[in-house]
Amino acid sequence: MLFGKRRGRVAQRAREAAAAGFEALDRRFPAAETGNALLRKAFPGHWSYLLGEIALYSLVVLVVTGCYLVLFFDASMVQTVYDGAYGPLRGLRTTQAYASTLRISFDVRGGLLIRQVHHWAALVFVAAAGIHMLRIFFTGAFRRPRELNWAIGVTLFLLALLEGFCGYSLPDDLLSGTGLRTANTIVMSLPVVGTYLSFLIWHGPFPGEGFIPRLYIVHVFFVPGVLLALVALHLFLVVYLKHTHWSDQGRTNRNAVGEPMFPQFTMKSTGLFFMISGSLTVLGALAQVNPVWSYGPYRADQVTTDAQPDWYVGFLEGALRLMPPWESAVAGHTLMWNVLLPAVVLPGLLFLILYAYPLFEKWVTGDASEHHLCDRPRDRPTRTAFGVAAVLGYALLLVAGGNDVIALTFRLSVEELTRVLRTLVVLGPVLAFVVTKRLCLALQGRDRRRLEEGEETGEVEQSVSGGLGEGHRALSPRQRYRLMVREMPRPLPAQPAPLTRRHRLRVALSSWYYRDRVDMPVTAEQRELIAGRLAAPAREPQE
């Protein structure tokens, strides 16, 4: 009884202290107003929106495990003799970076688990960020007013690739050293400035003596600082601009419908965090990844077998392997086209297209209004076909990055496999574009038939005259709404002559983008209703 009263008094004092602290904070900062608005904020409930949260929570695991690893990692290229617990390498001369990685793996309590969880979290983070970007691209969530957030997301993806490569290269093992040798070759392929830039980055001839410490600083301080700042800005813009949502009853281009932050979204998001962290821990405990002790320390005159980088930069490895050995000498300088084109020009064009695509589509459509409804991929066949073609091209380059392993496993000729992959990389995306566009139009035609005839019941019906036919059931109002309320721009109308070359190009691209479509059977009254649902938010008058 006495202890119960004491606990009650302690709880009462804690509540009073919390109330006094919150009141003091609210007097100096709009805490109550901000908290109330945030707790009432609507968040999307569709499963596809969780992809961004998977990337966010993988980043949290990365930061936590990385903070543990930096306590034991020694980013030094000073030579030492390894005398740790791993017997096969004991007595071998290695760098401090490689020796400390082995000590983390075999001598530090829980070190191997944390190191593998860190590596798996990096793989999941990049994968989730990439799939999240694909979801945004295919649904048109990059359009106004979210162009800046799309650019921030592309930058985050680029920084994630850089951060992953830096962390992968830090152990100074034979596999990561082979990757750094490739990176050095890529830098040196830059015309005129390549050799100077290589000397500056590696602080002398490759492999240098100060590169790993520099890479460590980039991996631990520079890139994470920028990454976390951009993540914070990205999340702020998501909250400020509100989320997009799928077409449904009650959802228009002028509202944001979803679940409140508390308790629905908070509980769902917290559960997802524990699922992600638990899954990464299980992977780190059961699935071996990057066993640096099997590769040995880096030696400039050696290379490991089956040398492939992590999957997210595997497309660069595949592009390098598929590129013919083209070189040319100009004014005493050797231009290594076989390295410059696949490893510098190709990724440069890829990210330039990603940054510029929202502006390009806006220019083609001539549409400057705001969009808060998601597009169904089938309703934008050209955009969807472009995305599928790009994904297939990336997948083929990723396969080409392991052509030697594939040839050895299936007893194929490496030369023949390389020639086949070169052909597929050129023709495969074109074929994927054509097939995907036709499939999107076929799906639009199926939607039209569903609106006209209804849903098939699987039953055979006999008419009064004795004829047999398929049974159909009328669609529900919600299903009809989803199929009819969709944003499909019309091609830009042709203007009277004279036209500038730029305008003719714009009209031609607009026609090619949006002329292929299947219109839904709607009445004039329904068309007006749909236009009202798709109308952009009205701008507030300027005072």
Secondary structure as the mmCIF struct_conf table of DSSP 4:
data_model
#
loop_
_struct_conf.conf_type_id
_struct_conf.id
_struct_conf.beg_label_comp_id
_struct_conf.beg_label_asym_id
_struct_conf.beg_label_seq_id
_struct_conf.end_label_comp_id
_struct_conf.end_label_asym_id
_struct_conf.end_label_seq_id
HELX_RH_AL_P HELX_RH_AL_P1 LEU A 2 ARG A 28
BEND BEND1 PHE A 29 PHE A 29
HELX_RH_AL_P HELX_RH_AL_P2 ALA A 31 LEU A 39
TURN_TY1_P TURN_TY1_P1 ARG A 40 ARG A 40
STRN STRN1 ALA A 42 PHE A 43
BEND BEND2 HIS A 46 HIS A 46
HELX_RH_3T_P HELX_RH_3T_P1 TRP A 47 TYR A 49
HELX_RH_AL_P HELX_RH_AL_P3 LEU A 50 LEU A 69
TURN_TY1_P TURN_TY1_P2 VAL A 70 PHE A 72
STRN STRN2 GLN A 79 VAL A 81
BEND BEND3 GLY A 84 ALA A 85
HELX_RH_3T_P HELX_RH_3T_P2 GLY A 87 LEU A 89
TURN_TY1_P TURN_TY1_P3 ARG A 90 GLY A 91
STRN STRN3 ARG A 93 THR A 95
HELX_RH_AL_P HELX_RH_AL_P4 GLN A 96 PHE A 106
TURN_TY1_P TURN_TY1_P4 ASP A 107 ASP A 107
BEND BEND4 VAL A 108 VAL A 108
TURN_TY1_P TURN_TY1_P5 ARG A 109 GLY A 110
HELX_RH_AL_P HELX_RH_AL_P5 GLY A 111 THR A 139
TURN_TY1_P TURN_TY1_P6 GLY A 140 PHE A 142
BEND BEND5 ARG A 143 ARG A 143
TURN_TY1_P TURN_TY1_P7 ARG A 144 PRO A 145
HELX_RH_AL_P HELX_RH_AL_P6 GLU A 147 SER A 169
TURN_TY1_P TURN_TY1_P8 LEU A 170 PRO A 171
STRN STRN4 ASP A 173 ASP A 173
HELX_RH_AL_P HELX_RH_AL_P7 LEU A 174 MET A 188
TURN_TY1_P TURN_TY1_P9 SER A 189 SER A 189
BEND BEND6 LEU A 190 LEU A 190
TURN_TY1_P TURN_TY1_P10 PRO A 191 VAL A 193
HELX_RH_AL_P HELX_RH_AL_P8 GLY A 194 TRP A 202
TURN_TY1_P TURN_TY1_P11 HIS A 203 HIS A 203
BEND BEND7 GLY A 204 PRO A 205
TURN_TY1_P TURN_TY1_P12 PHE A 206 PRO A 207
BEND BEND8 GLU A 209 GLY A 210
HELX_RH_AL_P HELX_RH_AL_P9 PHE A 211 ILE A 217
HELX_RH_PI_P HELX_RH_PI_P1 VAL A 218 PHE A 222
HELX_RH_AL_P HELX_RH_AL_P10 VAL A 223 LEU A 241
STRN STRN5 HIS A 245 HIS A 245
TURN_TY1_P TURN_TY1_P13 GLN A 249 GLY A 250
TURN_TY1_P TURN_TY1_P14 ASN A 253 ARG A 254
STRN STRN6 GLU A 259 PRO A 260
HELX_RH_PI_P HELX_RH_PI_P2 MET A 261 PHE A 265
HELX_RH_AL_P HELX_RH_AL_P11 THR A 266 LEU A 286
BEND BEND9 ALA A 287 ALA A 287
HELX_RH_AL_P HELX_RH_AL_P12 VAL A 292 TYR A 295
STRN STRN7 PRO A 297 PRO A 297
TURN_TY1_P TURN_TY1_P15 ALA A 300 ASP A 301
TURN_TY1_P TURN_TY1_P16 THR A 305 ASP A 306
HELX_RH_3T_P HELX_RH_3T_P3 TRP A 311 VAL A 313
HELX_RH_AL_P HELX_RH_AL_P13 GLY A 314 LEU A 322
BEND BEND10 MET A 323 MET A 323
STRN STRN8 SER A 328 VAL A 330
TURN_TY1_P TURN_TY1_P17 ALA A 331 GLY A 332
STRN STRN9 HIS A 333 LEU A 335
HELX_RH_AL_P HELX_RH_AL_P14 TRP A 337 LEU A 340
HELX_RH_PI_P HELX_RH_PI_P3 LEU A 341 VAL A 345
HELX_RH_AL_P HELX_RH_AL_P15 LEU A 346 THR A 365
TURN_TY1_P TURN_TY1_P18 GLY A 366 GLY A 366
BEND BEND11 SER A 369 SER A 369
STRN STRN10 LEU A 373 LEU A 373
HELX_LH_PP_P HELX_LH_PP_P1 CYS A 374 ARG A 376
HELX_RH_3T_P HELX_RH_3T_P4 PRO A 377 ASP A 379
BEND BEND12 ARG A 380 ARG A 380
HELX_RH_AL_P HELX_RH_AL_P16 PRO A 381 ALA A 400
TURN_TY1_P TURN_TY1_P19 GLY A 401 GLY A 402
HELX_RH_AL_P HELX_RH_AL_P17 ASN A 403 THR A 409
TURN_TY1_P TURN_TY1_P20 PHE A 410 ARG A 411
HELX_RH_AL_P HELX_RH_AL_P18 VAL A 414 GLU A 453
STRN STRN11 GLU A 455 GLN A 462
TURN_TY1_P TURN_TY1_P21 VAL A 464 SER A 465
BEND BEND13 GLY A 466 GLY A 466
STRN STRN12 LEU A 468 ARG A 473
HELX_LH_PP_P HELX_LH_PP_P2 ALA A 474 SER A 476
HELX_RH_AL_P HELX_RH_AL_P19 PRO A 477 MET A 484
HELX_LH_PP_P HELX_LH_PP_P3 PRO A 489 PRO A 496
BEND BEND14 ALA A 497 ALA A 497
HELX_LH_PP_P HELX_LH_PP_P4 PRO A 498 PRO A 498
HELX_RH_AL_P HELX_RH_AL_P20 ARG A 501 TYR A 514
BEND BEND15 ARG A 515 ARG A 515
HELX_RH_AL_P HELX_RH_AL_P21 ALA A 524 LEU A 534
HELX_LH_PP_P HELX_LH_PP_P5 ALA A 535 GLN A 542
#
